[in-house]
Amino acid sequence: MLSRLSLNQETVRQWSLPELADGCARAGVRGVGLWRAPVRQYGVAAAARLVRDAGLEVTSLCRGGFFTAEDPGERAAALEDNRAAIEEAATLGTATLVLVSGGLPSGSRDLRGARERIAEALAELAPYAAERGVRLAIEPLHPMFAADRCVVSTLAQALDLAERFAAERVGVVVDTYHLWWDDTAGAGIDRAGGARIAAFQLADWVTPLPEGALLGRGQLGDGAVDLRWFRERVDGAGYRGPIEVEIFSPALWARDGAEVLSEIVERFTMHVG
Amino acid sequence: MLSRLSLNQETVRQWSLPELADGCARAGVRGVGLWRAPVRQYGVAAAARLVRDAGLEVTSLCRGGFFTAEDPGERAAALEDNRAAIEEAATLGTATLVLVSGGLPSGSRDLRGARERIAEALAELAPYAAERGVRLAIEPLHPMFAADRCVVSTLAQALDLAERFAAERVGVVVDTYHLWWDDTAGAGIDRAGGARIAAFQLADWVTPLPEGALLGRGQLGDGAVDLRWFRERVDGAGYRGPIEVEIFSPALWARDGAEVLSEIVERFTMHVG
């Protein structure tokens, strides 16, 4: 099970990219999930070399998306930016580009229209991505982000979008932090099946939420999520891919990166494996 | 439509109970939703007289619930407290006791078990409430409250619980703040029908969320919720009852109560009626 563990870069944002590569190699962790901003800052080709030389697999790139703008200029810019993200994913050697689809445009209350614009963007981008060996991965975000980040709030909604396309072109992300509360998540995982699940990510749910809600994720085992239940359900659906730990937490960022990673490995073994 | 407007007391918590009764009468608002703590502080019988003398209808009492404890002593205490809430509702002359069902017990990750304990508590309390002319009203709370306040997160889940009982004994609350993001909410409203909808409450969704997420609700029209869509759907399902405005917002509490109420009437006319 530990061979499937991947560390998402944002979990240890106190680490530079070389520190990340080195730290993972030392800890025996074989996968990393990367983010565009630090990768671009380091240089995409250089980052690809760095992780390859460290023997690491890039399990995903975060993130494309933000497809919901109504303004034609903004929409064109978003598509252009997503094409760049697809190129970056290809250069990094990962088949998975995670999409945060976008919230409601300012002043809009039209969730259905926003979701339809996501489908249009997927139709535009999926062939471009496929030509480069990259799959688009729709991530449902917790409903508390529906207004400002992502109008795709449930796995069922993500699948309604993804299933308009071939499974090898558009998949979904199962992230425990976003889905844990939903009693239909299990049915969604079964519906997705191993072929449609492009990524499986872990974080725990802890309270109280901080202002803005974004940086309130918990270390594995510290919160309300039955992580093992999710892992078994996803495996039961036929998923055999990496299991990525993605925790946005100032409390973890304030600590020594190697210590955080060692704790993650321990918690992963205890609560997931 | 304005004749259906009800003001939930927490929306103008800067007002004492006599100020609330007087302010609503002056503004031509004929319904109020009350909360147990201020009512008990004033005296339940005295509060009932006060609002009756002001010509107001009590459209709901908030709140019973918190049914999810595993400890037998805690469970007995919760049931006892809910019987008291039922008596208070009866004294106030309202047929609707709103339930916030409770989150996960400390250290638990068993959402299904917690939901089952809610069903057990409903079975225990519904006959007691019915004898006193009070209906239990299950309120699904936004999924961001699933861990610490209410494991009932969707209208579908609330209906799964409520439908175990007769519609005149156990109903559901449709609150736009909690349900707006959910593309299955409309189907849930249809499924509930007028007979099962015990209360219809309004608040708008605004961002960013404040720390703890509880006090971040928006004035009608300030946010992402299509309030008129909800009102039309609820009416279309056969609901003819009061429409209660329940906004927890320090920004509204800092203002003059009469000014806030006048703004609510204006916004209600513009965005709901």
Interface residues (C-beta under 8 A of the other chain):
Chain A: L104 S108 R109 D110 L111 R112 R115 H142 P143 M144 A146 A147 D148 V151 S153 T154 Q157 W180 W181 D182 D183 W205 V206 T207 P208 L209 P210 E211 G212 A213 G223 A224 V225 D226 W229
Chain B: L104 S108 R109 D110 L111 R112 R115 H142 P143 M144 A146 A147 D148 V151 S153 T154 Q157 W180 W181 D182 D183 W205 V206 T207 P208 L209 P210 E211 G212 A213 G223 A224 V225 D226 W229
